[in-house]
Amino acid sequence: MSSLSQILARRVLLVTGKGGVGKTTMTAAIARQAAAAGKRVLAAEISYESPQSDAGEATLTSPLAVALGTSPLVDEPRLVAHDAPTGLLSAARLSPLAGHLKFLRDTLPVRLLADAAMKSAAVRRFFIAAPTLAELGIVYRLLDLLDQTRAGGAPEWDLVVCDLPATGHALALAQVPQALVSILRAGPIHAAAQRGLEVLRDRARTTSVLVTLPEPLPVSEAIELHDGLHKLAIDCALVVLNRVPPNPFTPDERAAIERIVPDRSRMLGARRLPRIDRANAAHDRLARELALPVRVVREIEDDVVARVGRALAEGAS
């Protein structure tokens, strides 16, 4: 079983799950927790939307920025918080076009050619619309960030925490490099895809956290997503069961309620009991079918990011 300290020892942490389960909140909480532990952290929000304006101004909404309490994210990392003595937290968007630009600069003989190509609206639309190129651009941008170093050669970022988009896109980030490696036998695209695949599949460097809700359908989708990650050889270290309703009853108290008030429709707060039962069933099913640590995050607290951070810390060993 992975402890939080073991998870934070990786270089890349992929936070994934179905839309609306709290992935972005989880990303912000983990990033802040890691920075508080003294790490240099980059919280990254993957976006397939149109990029920032040519003037470099943010033109998109940014859920991760909201969760971190900062202005909308752009392609270049920006400092969010600094924790003494060594920890710091920065944040950025991972957009396909930022990866495409870096790829062209690395492969074309003259950098000006790459810059000129990416200024063309037609070229930019092609890179976004063409199958597989968007995912490859994001993977290449991630590799670029992992390669960045400080003076003296130490990595710029000890940990990159990625807020992945919906389930299908999350799997595509690994499926696309795998497909390109099998189709292309040589060349710069093959080399980029091969390296991206190696990073994503390296359990010493990369793992994932799966976020879900305590309801039957989200749990079923989480199990399917876990199976998809497993088939792609991507490690999953932890499951977070989010927005779990508090259970104020001991087993004896719950039995007494069932005995004294058999008709739940006549009891104040009766709707909460089935939610508690579904949450318990969800926890048991996840633990049974995935054989992974399950961290529970309770609902109904003011500071959501702080609440998730506390839940993770309490489960650490």
C-alpha positions in Angstrom: 0.0 0.0 0.0 1.3 3.4 -1.0 1.6 6.1 1.7 1.2 9.8 0.8 5.0 10.3 1.2 5.7 7.5 -1.3 3.2 9.0 -3.8 4.8 12.4 -3.5 8.2 10.9 -4.1 7.3 10.4 -7.8 8.0 13.0 -10.5 4.6 12.9 -12.1 1.2 12.4 -10.4 -1.9 12.1 -12.6 -5.2 13.0 -10.9 -8.0 11.3 -12.8 -11.6 10.3 -12.7 -15.0 11.0 -14.2 -16.0 14.7 -14.7 -17.5 16.3 -11.6 -16.0 14.1 -9.0 -13.6 16.6 -7.6 -10.3 16.0 -9.5 -9.4 19.7 -9.6 -9.9 20.1 -5.9 -7.8 17.0 -5.3 -5.0 18.3 -7.6 -4.9 21.6 -5.7 -4.9 19.9 -2.3 -2.1 17.4 -3.2 0.0 20.2 -4.8 -0.3 22.3 -1.6 0.4 19.3 0.6 3.6 18.5 -1.4 4.8 22.1 -1.3 4.2 22.3 2.5 6.4 19.2 2.7 9.2 21.1 1.1 8.9 20.1 -2.5 9.1 22.3 -5.6 5.7 21.5 -7.1 4.0 22.4 -10.4 0.2 22.0 -10.5 -0.8 21.6 -14.2 -4.2 21.9 -15.8 -4.6 20.0 -19.1 -6.7 21.9 -21.5 -7.7 21.1 -25.1 -9.4 24.4 -25.6 -8.1 27.3 -27.7 -4.8 28.7 -26.3 -4.1 32.0 -24.8 -4.0 35.1 -27.0 -1.0 36.0 -29.0 -0.3 38.8 -26.5 0.1 36.1 -23.8 -3.0 37.1 -21.9 -5.2 34.4 -20.4 -8.5 34.1 -22.3 -10.0 30.9 -20.7 -11.6 30.0 -17.5 -9.4 27.9 -15.3 -10.9 25.6 -12.6 -7.5 24.8 -11.2 -6.7 28.5 -10.8 -9.9 28.9 -8.9 -9.1 26.0 -6.6 -5.6 27.4 -6.0 -6.9 30.9 -5.5 -4.9 32.5 -8.3 -5.5 34.2 -11.6 -6.2 32.1 -14.7 -3.3 29.9 -15.8 -1.2 30.3 -18.9 1.3 28.1 -20.6 4.3 29.4 -18.7 4.5 28.3 -15.0 3.8 31.0 -12.5 4.5 31.1 -8.8 1.5 30.6 -6.6 2.9 30.1 -3.1 6.3 29.7 -1.4 6.6 27.6 1.8 9.8 28.0 3.8 12.4 26.7 3.7 12.4 25.0 0.3 8.9 24.3 -0.8 7.2 26.2 -3.5 4.0 25.9 -5.6 3.7 27.0 -9.2 0.9 26.4 -11.7 0.5 26.3 -15.5 -1.7 25.1 -18.3 -0.6 22.1 -20.3 -1.9 22.9 -23.8 -1.2 21.0 -27.0 0.1 24.0 -28.9 2.8 24.7 -26.2 4.0 21.1 -26.8 3.8 21.5 -30.6 5.9 24.6 -30.5 8.6 23.0 -28.3 8.6 19.9 -30.6 9.0 22.1 -33.8 11.8 24.1 -32.1 13.6 20.8 -31.2 13.2 19.3 -34.7 13.4 22.1 -37.2 16.9 23.4 -38.1 16.0 27.0 -37.5 14.0 28.1 -34.5 12.4 31.0 -36.4 10.8 28.5 -38.7 9.0 26.9 -35.7 7.9 30.2 -34.4 6.6 31.3 -37.8 4.7 28.0 -38.3 3.0 28.3 -34.9 1.9 31.9 -35.7 -0.2 30.6 -38.6 -3.8 30.2 -37.6 -4.2 27.4 -40.1 -1.3 25.4 -38.7 -2.5 25.9 -35.1 -6.0 24.7 -36.1 -4.5 21.6 -37.8 -2.4 20.7 -34.8 -5.5 20.9 -32.6 -7.9 19.1 -34.9 -5.6 16.4 -36.3 -6.1 13.0 -34.6 -3.4 12.1 -32.0 -1.5 15.4 -32.4 -3.2 17.1 -29.4 -2.4 14.3 -27.0 1.2 14.1 -28.3 1.6 17.9 -27.8 0.5 17.6 -24.2 2.8 14.7 -23.6 5.7 16.5 -25.2 5.0 19.6 -23.1 5.0 17.5 -20.0 8.4 16.0 -21.0 9.7 19.6 -21.6 8.7 20.6 -18.0 10.3 17.5 -16.5 13.5 18.3 -18.4 13.8 21.9 -17.0 16.6 22.4 -14.5 17.8 25.0 -12.1 21.3 26.3 -11.7 23.5 23.4 -10.7 21.4 20.8 -12.7 18.7 20.0 -10.1 15.2 19.6 -11.6 13.1 22.7 -11.7 10.1 20.7 -10.4 10.3 17.8 -7.9 6.7 16.9 -8.7 4.3 17.7 -11.5 0.6 17.2 -10.4 -1.6 16.9 -13.5 -5.3 17.6 -13.3 -6.4 15.3 -16.1 -9.6 16.0 -18.2 -12.4 13.5 -18.5 -11.9 9.7 -18.6 -11.5 9.3 -22.3 -8.8 12.0 -22.6 -7.0 10.6 -19.6 -6.6 7.2 -21.3 -5.8 8.8 -24.7 -2.6 10.4 -23.2 -1.1 6.9 -23.0 -3.0 5.3 -25.8 -1.7 7.8 -28.4 2.0 7.4 -27.7 1.5 3.6 -27.6 -0.1 3.7 -31.0 2.5 6.0 -32.5 5.3 3.8 -31.3 3.8 0.8 -32.9 3.1 2.5 -36.2 6.2 4.7 -36.6 9.5 2.9 -36.4 11.9 5.9 -36.5 12.0 9.6 -36.6 11.4 12.5 -34.1 7.7 11.7 -33.6 8.5 8.0 -32.8 11.3 9.2 -30.4 8.9 11.6 -28.6 6.1 9.1 -28.3 8.6 6.4 -27.0 10.0 8.7 -24.4 6.5 9.8 -23.3 5.4 6.2 -23.0 8.4 5.3 -20.9 7.8 8.2 -18.5 4.1 7.4 -18.1 4.8 3.7 -17.5 7.7 4.1 -15.2 6.2 3.3 -11.7 9.3 4.9 -10.1 8.5 8.2 -11.7 4.7 8.2 -12.4 1.6 7.2 -10.6 -2.1 8.2 -10.6 -4.7 9.0 -8.1 -8.3 8.0 -8.9 -11.1 10.2 -7.6 -14.7 9.1 -7.4 -18.0 9.7 -5.6 -19.9 7.4 -3.2 -22.6 6.4 -5.7 -22.9 3.2 -7.8 -22.4 4.7 -11.2 -19.3 6.8 -10.4 -17.8 3.8 -8.6 -18.4 1.5 -11.6 -16.8 4.1 -13.9 -13.9 4.5 -11.6 -13.3 0.7 -11.7 -13.5 0.8 -15.5 -11.0 3.6 -15.6 -8.6 1.7 -13.3 -8.8 -1.3 -15.6 -8.0 0.9 -18.5 -5.0 2.4 -16.8 -3.8 -1.1 -15.8 -4.0 -2.2 -19.4 -1.9 0.7 -20.4 0.6 -0.2 -17.7 0.1 3.1 -15.8 0.4 2.7 -12.0 -2.5 3.7 -9.7 -1.5 4.3 -6.1 -4.7 5.5 -4.4 -8.4 5.9 -4.7 -10.1 8.9 -3.2 -13.8 8.6 -2.3 -15.0 12.2 -2.3 -18.0 13.9 -0.7 -18.8 11.0 1.6 -21.8 11.9 4.0 -20.8 11.8 7.6 -22.2 8.8 9.5 -23.0 9.9 13.1 -24.3 6.4 14.1 -22.5 3.4 15.6 -23.8 0.0 14.4 -25.8 -0.4 17.6 -27.4 3.1 17.2 -28.3 2.3 13.6 -29.9 -1.0 14.6 -31.9 0.9 17.2 -33.1 3.4 14.7 -34.3 0.6 12.3 -36.1 -1.0 15.2 -37.7 2.0 16.7 -38.6 3.8 13.4 -39.2 1.1 10.8 -41.0 3.7 8.6 -38.2 6.0 7.5 -40.5 8.4 5.7 -41.7 9.5 9.1 -38.2 10.3 10.4 -36.5 13.6 10.2 -33.3 13.3 8.0 -34.5 10.0 6.6 -32.9 10.7 3.2 -29.5 10.7 4.7 -29.6 7.0 5.7 -29.7 5.6 2.2 -26.8 7.9 1.2 -24.8 6.6 4.2 -25.6 3.0 3.1 -24.5 3.7 -0.5 -21.3 5.4 0.7 -20.4 2.4 2.8 -21.2 0.0 -0.1 -19.1 2.2 -2.4 -16.1 2.0 0.0 -16.4 -1.7 0.4 -16.7 -2.3 -3.4 -13.6 -0.1 -4.2 -11.5 -1.8 -1.5 -12.6 -5.3 -2.6 -12.3 -4.9 -6.4 -9.3 -2.6 -6.7 -7.2 -3.7 -3.8 -5.9 -0.2 -3.4 -5.9 2.2 -0.4 -9.2 4.1 -0.2 -9.0 7.6 1.3 -12.4 9.1 2.4 -13.1 12.8 2.1 -16.2 13.9 4.0 -18.6 16.5 2.7 -19.9 19.7 4.4 -16.8 21.6 5.4 -15.9 25.2 4.6 -12.4 25.0 3.1 -12.6 22.2 0.6 -8.9 22.2 -0.4 -7.8 22.2 3.2 -10.3 19.3 3.9 -8.9 17.2 1.2 -5.3 17.9 2.3 -6.2 16.8 5.9 -7.8 13.6 4.6 -4.7 12.7 2.6 -2.4 13.6 5.6 -4.4 11.5 8.0 -4.1 8.5 5.7 -0.3 8.9 5.2 2.2 6.6 7.0 
